[in-house]
Every structure is written in C-alpha cells, then in structure tokens.
Amino acid sequence: MNKNKLFNKAAFVCALIATSGAAQAGYEIKLSETDSITFGGFIKIDGRYVDGNVAYRDFWIGGGTKLPEDQSQTKFFANESRFNMKFVHGEVTGFLEMDFYGGGGNQVISNSSHPRLRHAFIKYKGLTAGQTWTTFMNTSALAETADFAGPMVGEVFVRNTMFKYDYGNLSIALENPESWGNDSIDDSPDADSASDDVPDIIGRYTFKGDWGNVTTSALVRRLNFTNGDTETAVGFSVAGRIKTVGKDDFRFQVHQGEMGRYVGVTAAPDVYNGEVEETTAYMAAYRHFWTEDIRSSVFYGYIETDESDRERTQVGINVFKNYTPKLSFGFEVGQFEMKDVDADSFYTQVSAKYVL
C-alpha cells in the first residue's frame, strides 16, 4: 500500500475531529429514601474513512476480509449511541443498557438500526447475576479511542451472562460457556453450542490505590469437540491503568494461554484443526492531557495464535477536546494490519459525542 497516498489523505481530513470517553453522567430521579431511577448513556456521531486491502468495518475487530486490491470507503453512522437505566431499591441494583449495533436498516432510505442488548444484570451486596463484562476483563485498561473499543486485537472484550461474587478485591464467577472453532460443536460466532455443559470459571484479584489499579485474572474452561472429546483450557491476564504525570495515565493488558474467544474479538478461535488454540496478546496506551480540555492517546494492540497462525495489529493516535463537560469532539488516525495474510488498511475517524 502507498503510505504517502494514505497520509496525504489523512492530512486532507485532519481539520475534522472526533470524540471518545466513557459515559459517566446520568439523570437521577429519587422515588423514596431507598428507591431511585437513573437514566444515562450518550449520543455519538461518527465519520469514518478506510483505505486499504482489509475491507471496511465500522470498527476494527480481530478478524477481517482481505480484498484483491486497495479500496476506500467513507461512512457516517450513529450506531454506537446508547441508553441505559439503573434501578436502585435499597441494597438491590438493576442495570439495563442497549446500543444500536443490532443490525437491520440500510443506507438507501432510512439508515435505521435495531437496538442491541449490552448489559442486563442485578446486584445484591457482593452478588452479580446477569449479562455484563466478563470477570476476566479490566474495563479501566481499555484505551480511550474514537474507534469503538480501540485495539481489540490486544484486549479482553467479552460480555457474558454470569453469577459472580465479589469479596473485597477478589471476584469469582461462573460464566456462560461456549466452545467456538472449526472442530468444536459450534463454528459460528452467531450460533449456540448444544453441548457446553460446564460453566467457565474465572477468578480476578484487583490491586488498587492512589496510583491506579492492576488486575490479575485466571480462566479455566472445558471445551467440547464434535467427536465427543473434551479439553481443559487455561488462560491468564494482567491488566491495569497507572497514573503517571499530572492527569496522564498508562493503560496496558497482557494475555497468555488458551483463552480463545475471550481475547482479540474473533482473532483466536477456541479450537483449530482439532487442537486448543494458544494465544499471546497485549495492548498498551498512553494518554496525555495537553490542557484541562484537550487530551491525546497513542495506542498499540497485538495478537498472535499458535494453531491458526494468525498475527494482527492495530496502532493509532488521537486528539480530543471537551467544549462543555458533556460535549466533546476529536480526531483519530491509525492502521489495522493482518500480517498473516499480508493485508492492512489505514483509517481516520471523526466523531461528536454528547453524554446524557
């Protein structure tokens, strides 16, 4: 790919800017001394340009389609916008959240999109029951990016339905099992396996202080094959967010083992050619505040697998500016590469984000 051509195009759109950041705010309605409802979420509008021989996606994941030659595409969309509700009754909390990546619609007439369930869980004291981020994941260790979730190739990024118990800094969970791969019962990410009968077991311990936090996690699973065989898979993760100078921070993730679908978002199957997949993945990001309202992140993600012999990377840099506490804009430029098939694409992304 002609890098000069790509960066000339990037310079052309650099006047545009994009946003990111987590939705922390909400509107609370007090119903009584012990009951309340909080509404939250955000509205996010994205403009994305992709040029290269990896086919366009609204956001990069661990997989992609190699094209016979370079192709460019521009698209504007609002699917990442989300809405959530939190219900509190004394020590019981219920949380429900959706976004609009559920498919449907078209760009010809309406650009409609179906709602998609993200989170639906109940918390009571130390118990969490429902669908939310896997216990194997440290959400504070995700890079701040315009591209949805950033360098997924090097991240744990999975939502599961689970029963989890938190005891101080220790978390233990039983999570929904799934054997995914071309020799398992289920070889499609959208299908359900009929034979997974043992929950995934995950433990996590969090070290935290004024300096930030670091989590260590372990994962044990039983994977099922079409011939009736089973294998035990084990994986480990260390991730964290460390405060550095001023408001700056360093975020990192390191993952090793037989983690399969838990890491890289479709980059690594659980099973490949009759063998349990072995994966190494990592991500690093540094965020710097230029002023109180302007900040930038530079990030890099990497994954490689032993059995399927995949090697994927994503690198990027961005700038964000808050014009009000709830409204921000920014710009991001980066590259996604599938080294194992000699394919890569350059991207730029702009967004506007209003936190509810």
Disulfide bonds with the S-S distance in Angstrom:
none
